[in-house]
Amino acid sequence: LIQDAAGAATSVFVGLFGYNRENFQNDRRQRLIMELQLQEMRLRQVGLWREDVRCLMELTPRKMELYLLVIALELNATATALCKARVPPGSPAWLSSCHTLAACSALLYLTFALWFGLHAFVTAQAGKVRILTQIVRLPVPTWKALEASRTYASSFEKLGRDQMLRVPFAEGTQESRCQ
């Protein structure tokens, strides 16, 4: 009779231990899945941010390409006008001077416009690269965070006896017993 009671008690303890161990491992597996899903959501969120930054920051270079094209064409026309265009013979000297002054001023103005346009183009590209590489970085988890998200099966053995042999649903939740 004592042997039967000891055998029954042993099988109850083994059953409780196995149930709680399996429950612990399932909880930890679910926790790991949750951590991985959170990391994947963070990556998707940062991917959307990076896409937004690319769309917004491409506006300036795209406009600058069009402006630079127009400026280059106008610069070509101004240089041609300065070299080939002549004031009709017999015109007053002041008209010839004004023509040359206007053409040279336009040439200088368009050269500066081209210079500043190229500078704006390069600055916008550098700003985009800086934002993408320094501000909106991919959330790479640290080794410490990775270690914190995983659980070894031996951690179950570090729990107290009352946690290992807890009667399911009769002694309250595991969280209330840990506190």
Disulfide bonds with the S-S distance in Angstrom:
none
